[in-house]
């Protein structure tokens, strides 16, 4: 762990204490309170990571922070490629940020003023910043992570992910409450009628996991794979 002795804000750069941030060792790892989180004043550099189960958040040598889940599928990145030597830091202010070696902020969670806070890489594939017990920011990736976590049940490989993601982004935007007023289709997989999803659970109207469970069962039984379902969707406008 390293201390950040902040005294004033330097605009887009890091506040006073940047030397402490850049003092991380070659592997770029700082001792965290637990392997799945970074508390205020902690961070990771190139090669460093936090994680739980099949979910991990890693700081790449190219400066990009990458969230990976089952089958090594990437669900989220900070979009900061091109800044070798960058660091991911959980600031005492409650902001999670990526700083380049010169101290300029290249990405931020936008949660300054919510601190002290902790960022946690959860087992469900969601990266969450907690201020106390309250979540103040999330990568919003738990639905996708749950869907990917079920791939081995169907024998689906990593290449099927992009097809499923495109299919359900097109159908519902991964919104478990999405309803089509014209057809009556409902939920993440846009089941019609919605009651079909009751086969996967009584909470099918509100629980995204129940809807994903049913939707993947449906794709497997009818098309075999998400890519086959997506090809059918592109050709017919429905699946």
Buried (B, 14 or more C-beta within 10 A) or exposed (E): EBEBEBEEEBEEBBBBBBEBBBEBEEEBBBEBEEEBBBBBBBBBBBBBBBBBBBBBBBBBEBBBBBBBBBBEBEBBBBEBBEBEBBBBBBBBBBBBBBBBBEBBBBBBBEBBEBBBBBBBBBBBBBBBBBBEEEEBBBBEBBBBBBBBBBBEEBEBEEEBBEBBBBBBEEBBEBBBEBBEEEEEBBBBBBBBEBEBBBEBBEEBBEBBBBBBBBBBBBBBEEBEBBBBBBBBBEEEEEB
